[in-house]
Structures are given as C-alpha cells and as structure tokens.
Amino acid sequence: TESGLQDDEIRHIIDNLDDVGVENKLFFSLNRKYRDHDKTFDEFAAQRFSDIFLKAYYSCTSPRKRIKNLYTHQTEGINSILSGTNTVIATGTGSGKTETFLWPIVDYCIRNQGPGVKAIIVYPMNALANDQLRRIGELAQASNQIGANVTFGTFTGLTKEKDTLSTSGEIVAHRMKGQLLFREEFRASPPNIFLTNYVMLDRLLTKSNDASIL
C-alpha cells in the first residue's frame, strides 16, 4: 500500500505472476513457492551420496545452515545427473541450482578417486567462478580432511604461471586442501574439478599449449 498500488492491482499481480509494469518503468515478478521433496534432506542424501560426502557436508556446514528439505526440482535434477542423463536445471534465483549439480560432482570424485579432470565447470565471468570456487573448496576440503583426495582449481587468464616470490604470500596462504593455484600445477597433475570461463576453455581446446590438461 505504501507504493500506491490499489488492492485490485495487487490481486492482479499475484494472480498473474508474470512481469507486470508498475510505475516509472519499474518491473518486478513474484516467484511461486517451490515444492519441497517429501523426504528430508538426511533421508534423501543417505540414499544418494557416499558416507564421506555426507560427513564432509555436515562437518563444513553449521547446523543453522544445514538444509532440512530439498526442493522437488533439486531431487529430480540430482537423480537425473546421477543416472548419467544429460540434465538442464532452469529455475529461479536462490532455488538451489548450484547444489543440484555440485553435490553429484563432488560425490562422483569421492567415489572415483584418481588423477585427471572428471568435471569441467564453465562460467561466463571470472567473478562467478571465484564465488563458486569457495563453495566447491569448502566441500572438497572437508572431504579431503576425512580421507578423500579431491583436487580442484580455477584456470583463467588471471591464473599465475608458477609460484614465485612475487605471487607467494596471500595467494598461497589461503590455499585450501586439494586446491591447485598455478598453471604449472595444472599441467603436472590436472585437478578433478576444473573451473574456467568459456574464453579460456576455447583456447585450451583449440590453440593452447595447455590443452593436455584436458
């Protein structure tokens, strides 16, 4: 009501749930509530993921932030990925897309430990890759601390060639267990989870001396 909208206008917005022009070229939309899966997260995860993955998730996630129930589209997506089916996940912001594809990737790496790239995650911008790296790193590091050996790293135009006095310090100090930081490390032992952007991936696949990483 403080926006100046009338009751019938508010009802129209809620009933249609489409983009609606309000005033001064301001647009907004309302998302329907996503449907919860009928099992709790603990029940579903125990049937789908390895013991090491579950222990890692619980150890790196505070009780307050632990998921109680997954959305139905998350469980459908996870089941589809785990079955080996090509899967597209298209839902609204904050609806758990990252967990839907990330958890099966980390769990696969735990179950199939060994050298080499097992998953390539491509982002349009470095900022997104760096943000996701933190989430991947927390789960992978927790797995490694209880016996797994999951390696991961981001390879972009900003990735330094090697560890030198000029690159040491803060970069190395914040290295997570299993994380690769420098290009020479990627060549020597490619990470299981390889994060990059589409420009760098194109270069690696077509004209880069680093193509052997993949």
QUIDA-V69794 format. One line per field, one symbol per residue. phi: phi as a letter, one per 40 degrees, with the letter a starting at -180 (. if undefined). psi: psi as a letter, one per 30 degrees, with the letter a starting at -180 (. if undefined). burial: 1 if it has 9 or more other C-alpha atoms within 8 Angstrom, else 0. A space follows every 10 residues. Layout:
# QUIDA-V69794
phi = ???
psi = ???
burial = ???
This chain:
# QUIDA-V69794
phi = .ccgccdccc ccccccfbcb cbafgcbabb ccccccccbc ddcccccbbc ccdccccccb bcdcccccbc cccccccccc cccgccbbbb accgbgcccc ccdccccccc cbcichcbab bbbcbccccc ccdccccccc cccccbhcab baabbbcccc cacbdcbcgc cccccccgcc bbccccccad ccbbbabccc cccccbabcc dcdc
psi = effgkleeee eeeeeeglkk kdlhgkkllk klkkkklfll eeeeeffell eeeeeeeefg kkeffkkekl lefeeeeeee effgkkkkjj alkgggeeee feeeeeeeee fiklllkfkk jklfkeeeee eeeeeeeeee eeeffgflik lllkjaffkl eljlefface eefgkljfkk eleeeeeeik lejjkalfee eeeefegkfg ffe.
burial = 0000000001 0010001000 0000001000 0000001001 1001110011 0111111101 0000000011 1101101101 1000000000 0000001001 1101111011 0010011001 0110010111 0010011111 1111000111 1111110011 0110001100 1000100111 1110111011 1111111101 1011100000 1010
